[in-house]
Amino acid sequence: MLRQAGVSTEVRAEMSGHSIETAMKYDRPKTMEKERAAEALDEMATN
């Protein structure tokens, strides 16, 4: 939820008491999030 809200990996790692590497391991983007990111890139490229 924090990632979806735009909170940085560094902040999420610190809040959970994990290293950045561990936070990234357990906090992978979901397919829907990657699709939204691709759509955002498409929109930026066409504007």
Backbone as CSV, one residue per row, in Angstrom:
resi,resn,N_x,N_y,N_z,CA_x,CA_y,CA_z,C_x,C_y,C_z
1,MET,0.822,-1.196,0.000,0.000,0.000,0.000,0.862,1.254,0.000
2,LEU,1.964,1.204,0.747,2.830,2.381,0.776,3.469,2.634,-0.586
3,ARG,3.885,1.559,-1.254,4.470,1.718,-2.584,3.450,2.323,-3.532
4,GLN,2.220,1.827,-3.481,1.162,2.342,-4.338,0.853,3.799,-4.033
5,ALA,1.102,4.221,-2.799,0.868,5.607,-2.403,2.049,6.506,-2.784
6,GLY,3.102,5.906,-3.345,4.238,6.696,-3.791,5.332,6.878,-2.760
7,VAL,5.280,6.128,-1.669,6.313,6.224,-0.630,7.575,5.520,-1.142
8,SER,8.718,6.155,-0.970,9.969,5.621,-1.504,10.361,4.308,-0.827
9,THR,11.189,3.548,-1.533,11.688,2.278,-0.999,12.467,2.509,0.284
10,GLU,13.238,3.577,0.325,14.043,3.864,1.510,13.165,4.052,2.743
11,VAL,12.081,4.800,2.596,11.182,5.049,3.724,10.473,3.759,4.124
12,ARG,10.010,3.004,3.142,9.321,1.743,3.455,10.248,0.783,4.178
13,ALA,11.514,0.718,3.746,12.480,-0.169,4.394,12.718,0.251,5.834
14,GLU,12.911,1.534,6.043,13.172,2.015,7.400,11.968,1.778,8.307
15,MET,10.779,2.035,7.794,9.574,1.844,8.608,9.380,0.387,9.008
16,SER,9.809,-0.536,8.142,9.624,-1.956,8.430,10.813,-2.567,9.152
17,GLY,11.894,-1.784,9.313,13.077,-2.290,10.001,13.927,-3.195,9.132
18,HIS,13.780,-3.109,7.804,14.532,-3.948,6.873,15.532,-3.106,6.102
19,SER,16.486,-3.798,5.485,17.384,-3.120,4.558,16.603,-2.815,3.282
20,ILE,17.156,-1.951,2.458,16.496,-1.634,1.189,16.397,-2.894,0.330
21,GLU,17.446,-3.709,0.333,17.446,-4.932,-0.465,16.329,-5.873,-0.038
22,THR,16.148,-6.027,1.267,15.086,-6.906,1.761,13.717,-6.328,1.442
23,ALA,13.567,-5.039,1.619,12.285,-4.405,1.310,11.925,-4.596,-0.154
24,MET,12.915,-4.469,-1.028,12.663,-4.640,-2.459,12.313,-6.090,-2.789
25,LYS,12.933,-7.019,-2.080,12.684,-8.449,-2.337,11.228,-8.802,-2.057
26,TYR,10.681,-8.284,-0.979,9.324,-8.636,-0.576,8.279,-7.648,-1.064
27,ASP,8.705,-6.621,-1.763,7.790,-5.558,-2.151,7.836,-5.332,-3.657
28,ARG,7.716,-6.404,-4.411,7.775,-6.315,-5.863,6.488,-5.713,-6.417
29,PRO,6.610,-4.913,-7.492,5.418,-4.336,-8.114,4.506,-5.424,-8.682
30,LYS,3.244,-5.208,-8.557,2.251,-6.133,-9.089,2.050,-5.850,-10.579
31,THR,1.473,-6.801,-11.297,1.251,-6.656,-12.732,0.449,-5.405,-13.043
32,MET,-0.594,-5.146,-12.285,-1.434,-3.984,-12.539,-0.622,-2.681,-12.389
33,GLU,0.269,-2.630,-11.425,1.099,-1.436,-11.237,2.043,-1.231,-12.421
34,LYS,2.604,-2.326,-12.933,3.488,-2.212,-14.091,2.701,-1.782,-15.320
35,GLU,1.481,-2.264,-15.455,0.638,-1.846,-16.578,0.319,-0.358,-16.487
36,ARG,0.005,0.132,-15.293,-0.261,1.561,-15.108,0.961,2.404,-15.445
37,ALA,2.132,1.917,-15.059,3.368,2.639,-15.359,3.597,2.700,-16.866
38,ALA,3.355,1.596,-17.558,3.500,1.580,-19.017,2.516,2.549,-19.669
39,GLU,1.299,2.589,-19.166,0.303,3.517,-19.706,0.744,4.964,-19.474
40,ALA,1.305,5.244,-18.309,1.785,6.598,-18.024,2.906,6.994,-18.984
41,LEU,3.802,6.061,-19.270,4.878,6.335,-20.223,4.310,6.612,-21.614
42,ASP,3.321,5.815,-22.019,2.682,6.033,-23.317,2.060,7.428,-23.391
43,GLU,1.396,7.816,-22.320,0.766,9.136,-22.293,1.811,10.255,-22.395
44,MET,2.919,10.097,-21.673,3.979,11.103,-21.729,4.597,11.178,-23.117
45,ALA,4.731,10.047,-23.780,5.362,10.008,-25.092,4.473,10.644,-26.163
46,THR,3.161,10.611,-25.970,2.249,11.142,-26.975,1.897,12.603,-26.723
47,ASN,2.279,13.141,-25.583,1.982,14.553,-25.277,3.138,15.453,-25.550
